[in-house]
Amino acid sequence: MNGTGDQAFEPSYLQLHRRGELRRCIDRATAALAECRLCPRDCRVDREHGATGYCSTARHARVVGFGPHFGEELCLSGIRGSGTIFFNRCNLACVFCQNFDTSQHNAGITARPDDLAAIMLELQNLGCHNINLVTPSHVTAHILEALPIAIDKGLRLPLVYNSGGYDATVALELLDGVIDIYMPDIKFFNETKTKRYLDAPAYPAVVRRVLRLMHKQVGDLVCDDDGIAQRGLIVRHLVMPDGLDDARAIMKFLAEELSTDSYVNLMDQYRPANRVIQGLFEELGRPIRQEEWQTVRDHAREVGLHRLDP
């Protein structure tokens, strides 16, 4: 499903900026920090004045790394890389997280709005196809604050919101017309598994709501003539050991409640990590089998999904 070529694309946030609406989004987002409810945890702490909740992040974001990434989906990485910005902390606390050293512990450097804007512009100058915001759920306001600074200095790349799907409606509403590409990584629909493997209350209900809202905002993925993503929804699902029933439920939801044109990446790179390698979750203590991944892929096609990566 291709759109127009690279030269014709204009990120939607430029229109908001010209109309003055981006400023209003920023004001609402920064005001929300004073009693933070910008993720489903509803910590309600005053991050504006230095308090921290579950995310351990106060008035300014922390960045643990950035640069062109060539290991993302081909429609994001292309030939020049996806311009990834890795934020410290995550609001899921998965027991199997492979990046737990930065997602579950304080790390990185403080990044004020000017710093974030400079990073975005550096990634654009390096030739990246997009700005890929990794684990952004708790730094929505911080990203919005940086955006007009970057726009005024020439930012023109699509924004990718790369989250674990545990996002608040209020935050996503602030991002409507700002984010070009949503890329939630959907973990589980099974409530029992959610409670055992994540620290994310009501995750299945939240993520269903998030998927519907993201799809409503940006629709199915549209790429340019070179196959580079410009706008739309990309859904990731990490196939887990003995996770076929849950994976089938997720594929069915995507096909029946969103679109059979949904772009889905079925990831096969699960490996034991974090608390799993401590022997606390024996059922997750092995890589997935190739036949498990293939079964999920076959089921996705059976329910009508045809834009599968890989």
N, C-alpha and C positions, 0 to 999 in steps of 0.2 A: 504494500500500500504506500505508494510514493506520492509526495507532494511536489512542490516546485523546487528548482535548484537552489543551491546554497546562497546565491546572491539575492534572491527574492525574499528570503526569510528575515523576519524581524521579530525578535523576542517580544512577548506580550508586555513585559515589564516596562519597555520603552514607552508604550502608549499610556500606561498608568502614570509614569513620570511626567510626561508632557501635559497630562490633564490635572496634575497636582494630587492625584489619588494615592500615589505611592507615599507621599508625606503623611497622609491621614492613616494609612496602614501602619506606618512606623510609629506614629503617636499612640495608636491604640495598642500596639505590641509592647512598647516600652512602658506604657502605663500598666499593662497587665503584669509586668515584672514585680510590681509593688505588692501584689498578692498572687503569686504565680500559680496559674492554672493552665499553662501553655503545653502541658502534656497530661495524659489521663490520670496521673497520680494526684493532681490537685493538692500539692504540698502547701500552697497558700503562704509561702514565706516571702519576705520582702527582699527579693534579689536586687532590686534597685539600690538598696543601701547596704549591700554586702552579705546578707544572709544567704545561706545555701540550703537547698532541700536534697532530695534523693540524688540529683545530678551533680552535686558538689560544685556547681557553677554559679557564680554570682553575677556581677554586672558586666563582666567581659568574658567572652569565649576563650577557650584554650585550644590551640591547634597543635597536633602532634606530628604533622607532616603534610606536604603537598607536592604535587608534581604531575607530569604526564603519566597516565596509567594505560598500559597496553594489554592488560589482562581482563578488562571489562568486556561486556558484550560487544561484538564487532560493530554494531550500529552506534556504539558510543566511542569506542577506542579508535575505529577507523585506521588511518595510516599515521595520524599525528598525535594520537593519544587522547584520553579523556582527562580533563584538568581537575584532578581530585584534590579536595581539601578534607583532611581527616581531623574531625573534632574529637577532643577528649571526652570520655564518658558515653554511656548508653543507658537507656531507661528500661532495659530488658533483663540484664544480668543472667544470660543463658549459661547453664552449667557446662555447656560444650563449646563456648565461644573460643575461637582460635586466636582472637586478638584481645584476650582478657587483660593483658598487661596495660593496654591503653583504654579499653572500654570499661573496666571495672576498678581502675586505680587512677589516681591523679597523675597526669603526665602532660608534657607539652609546654608551650609558651603562651603567655597571655596575648590575645590579639584584640586590640581595640578596633573600632570601625575603620579607621584609616589603614590599619594593618591588614584587615581582611580585604579591603578594596584593593590594596597594593598587590596582595596575593592573586586575586582574581585577574588583575591586569597583567601580572607577570605570566600567568598561565595562558592568557590570550596571546601575549607577545611570543610565547613559545610555540604557538601554532595549534594549540589544543582545540578540539571540536566543540567543547562544552565546559561548563564549570560544574563539577560533580561534588555535591555537598554530602559528605559521608557522616552518618549519625547526627542529623541536624535537628532532631525533634525538640531538644531542650535549648537550642540557640536560635530559634526562629526570629526573635526580636533583634539579636545581634547581627544576623545575616541581613535583615531588612535595613538596619541602620547603615550598613556598609554599602548597600546597593546604589543609592543616588551618588555617593562619592565616586564609585567606580563608573557609573553611567556618564557622569559629567567629564570623566577623563577618557571615555571612549569604549567602555565595555559594550559588547554587542553579541555575546555568546549565549546560547540557551542555558538555562539553569536546570540542573538535575537534582531532585530531592530524593536522596538515597537513604531510606530509613528502614527500621525493622517493622514498620506498620503500626507501632503503638503510638499513635498520634492523636491529639485532641482536636475536636471539631472546631473549636475557637481558633486554634492556630492555623488549621487548613483554610478556614474562611479568610483569614488575614493574607494567606498566600495565593488566593484565587486571582488569577491574572498576573501573578509574579512568577510562579514556577511554570516552566514549559514542559518538563518531563518528570513525572513521578515514578519512582522505582522502589516500591515497598518489597521487602524480603519477608514473605509470609512463612511463619514457623509452623504453627499448628492450628487446627480447628477443634481438636480434641481437648476438652476441658481438663481431663485427668492428666494428660501429658503437659499441658500448660502449667498446671499447679506443681508438677514434679520437676520440670526442666527450666521454667522461667520464673522470674520474680516480677510478674506483670498481671495484676488482678484483672479479671474479665477480658483477657487478651482475645479470645475468639470473637466475642461480641464487638469489641473495639475494632478489630481488624476488618470484620465484615463491613462495618460502618465506614471505615476509612477507605476501603476499596471502592465502595459505591460513590463516595464523595470525590475521591481522586479521579475516577473515571468520568464523573459528571463534569468536572472542571476541564479536563484536557482531552477526553475521548481516547480512541484507539491510537496506537503509535503511527505517526506519519514520518516518513524519511524523505530525504532529498534524492536527487537522481543518482547520487553516489552511494546511497544506502545509509547515510548518516542521519541519526535520529534528530528531529526538529521539535516535535511536540507529541505528547500523548503519554500513555501508561505502559510501563514495562513491569511485569510481575516476576519476581524471583521466588523459587521454592527449592530449598535444600532437601533433597531426598535423604531420609534418615533410616537407620537400621530398623527393620520391622515397622516401617511407617507407611505401608501401602494404603491402609484404610483411610488414614488422614489425608494422604496425598490425593486419593481419589475424590474425597469430599471437597478439597480445595479446587481441583480441576473442574468438578461439576458446578461449583459455585461460579467460577469464572465464566464458563460457557453459558450457563443458564441465566445468571443474574447480571452479568456485565455484557460480554460479547464473545461470540466465537472467533472474532478477529483480535481478541486479546493476545498481546505479545508476551510469551511465557518462556522464561529461562529455567529449565529443570537442571539444577546443579548436582553434580555427582561427586563433589570433592570432600564430602564429609570424612573427617578423621577424628579419632578421640583426642580431646584436648581439655585444658582447664581442669575442672573438678572431676571429669570423667576418668582422667588418667590417674587420679588418686584412688580409683577403685570404688567410688561411691555409687556409680550408676553402671553396673555390669552390663546391662542390656544395650548400652551405647558404646561398649568397649571394643567395637570392631568397625572397620570401614564398611560401606554398603557394598552389596554384591551387584555386579553388572546386570544380572537379571532383575533385580529390584528396580533399578533405574529404568530399564527397558519396559518393565511392566507399567510403570507410571507414565512413561511416554506413550505407550500403546493406548492406555486408558484416556489420556488427554486427546488423542486423535479420535477415539471412539465417541467422545462427547462433543466433538466438533471443533476442537481447538486445532488450528493448522499453522499458526505462526510460532513455532517452537524453536528455541535456541538452547542447545545445538540441535 
